[in-house]
Amino acid sequence: MKNNKGTIVELTERASGFIRRVGVKEHLFFHSDDLVGCSFQQLKKGDKLIFNVVESRNGPYAVQVTKL
């Protein structure tokens, strides 16, 4: 279940970006491979997203990312 919400704060040229979550200081990384129902080209700074968070040895990142 996608229970995390956030806003895109940065998009990179490498088809990835960062999400700001309410109440969390650190921004969350996402990659275009984890987008569901939209393409990276359809995203822009300020878009609202829902997603799941998983842990890796590099820290948390967003998966199953959907644009609202």
N, C-alpha and C positions, 0 to 999 in steps of 0.2 A: 504494500500500500504506500502510495506517495503521500507522505505527511509533512514534508518539508517544503517551505515556500521561501522564495528569495527573488532578488532583482539583479540583473546583469549590471556589473560595474565596469567591466573591461572585456573587450574582444581582441584576440591576437591574430596576426597574420598566419599563424600555424593551426588554424581551425580549432581553437580552444578559447577559453575565457574564464572569468571569475565571477562568482555570485556572492552578493552580500545577503546574509541571513539576519533576521531580526534577533537581537540579543546576543549575537556572536561576533566577537571582535575580528577574527581572522576571516578573510575571504576564502571561498570554497572553489577549487578548480573543477572545470568540466571540459570534456573533449567532444568534438562533433560526432565521434563514433557512438556516443551515449545519448544522442538526441532521438526522440520518439515523435513521429508525426510532423516533423518540420526539418528543414535543412539549415545548415549553418548560415547560409546567405540570407535567410529570412529573419535572422536575429539582429537586434540592435541594442545598444546601451539603454538601460531603463526598462527593458522588457521584463515582465513577471514570469517566473517559472515555478513548477513543482518538480520534485525529484526525490530520490532516495540517496542516502549517504552510506558509503562503504569505507572501510579502513584499509590502507596499504602500508607498506613499510615507509613510504614517503609522506604519509599522513592521509587525512580524509579527502575524499573527492566525490563528486556527484555522478550518479548513474541514472538511467531511465528518466532523462530530463525532458520535460514537456512544457511547451510555451502555453501560457494561459491566454 
